Amino acid sequence: MAKRILVVDDAKFMRVIIREVLEDAGYEVVGEAETGSEALWKYSDLKPDLMILDIIIPVLEGNVVLGRVLDKYPDAKILIVSAIGQRLLVDKALKSGAAGYIVKPLEPEQLLSEVKRILGE
């Protein structure tokens, strides 16, 4: 059975790119979210194997979402996506329990490599 992934990014084009890369590799993208609050309820509803989470999103920023998901679901696997220059936010996310991070612009090979590593494939 394909691993189920939730993609959270406020930019639709990024969600489309990530979805295409993942689906081409055999993963199931079970949902997408644009905001932190949407990410929280979709995570609770869908319980994906992995959430790919942009660090800068509206309503609740990525580190807030990360903390709330891990508080409720300690085994959650979350891959952070950041732009260059967001090193402090990425460091905070990693210290808070993020499983890894990748930097935009995304390289499909790097995305898949991190997804496989985090999912133990």
Stockholm file with secondary structure:
# STOCKHOLM 1.0

chainA/1-121         MAKRILVVDDAKFMRVIIREVLEDAGYEVVGEAETGSEALWKYSDLKPDLMILDIIIPVLEGNVVLGRVLDKYPDAKILIVSAIGQRLLVDKALKSGAAGYIVKPLEPEQLLSEVKRILGE
#=GR chainA/1-121 SS CCCEEEEECSCHHHHHHHHHHHHHTTCEEEEEESSHHHHHHHHHHHCCSEEEEESSCSSSCHHHHHHHHHHHCTTCCEEEEEETTCHHHHHHHHHHTCCEEEEESCCHHHHHHHHHHHHTC
#=GC SS_cons         CCCEEEEECSCHHHHHHHHHHHHHTTCEEEEEESSHHHHHHHHHHHCCSEEEEESSCSSSCHHHHHHHHHHHCTTCCEEEEEETTCHHHHHHHHHHTCCEEEEESCCHHHHHHHHHHHHTC
//
